[in-house]
Amino acid sequence: MRCLVVADLHYSLPQLDWLVSAAPQFDLLIFAGDALDIGSIVDFRARSWW
């Protein structure tokens, strides 16, 4: 089993793009830590896609 663990992405779009492209190569994705950046000017509802 191959696991991919990511943490503290803070709504970094380049990192999220990489995650979306890399995830299918793994059996399990563990998304830990902060995903949202509360200081962002983008509304939090627009960032909650998962």
N, C-alpha and C positions, 0 to 999 in steps of 0.2 A: 504494500500500500504506500502510495506517495502522498504526502501531506504538504500543503502550502500554508504557512502561517504568516499573516500580515498584521501590523498594528499601527495605530496612530497615523492614519493617512491624512486626517484633517482636511478632507475634501480637496485633496491635491489632484486635479484632473489628469495630469500626465501619469501619476502613479495609479489612479483608478483605471485609466486606459490600459496600462501594462497589466494590471490585475485581470481585467476582462479577457485580454488576449492570452495570458498565461494559465488561467484557471482550468481550461479544458484538459490540460496535460496532467492534472492531478486528480486523485481519487477523493480527497477531502480538502476543503478550504476552511481554515480557521481565521475568523475575522475578529481580532482582539483589540482592545484599546479604543481610543477616540477615532471616530469616523467623521464627525462634523466639526467645523470650526465656528465656534459661537461668535467670533469677531468678524466673520465674513459679511460682506454687504449683500450676498445672495440669501434670500429667504430660506430658512431651514426646511420648509415644506418642499421646496424645489430640490433640496439635496437629499431627501429621504427616499431614494429610489429602491432600496432593498427592503 
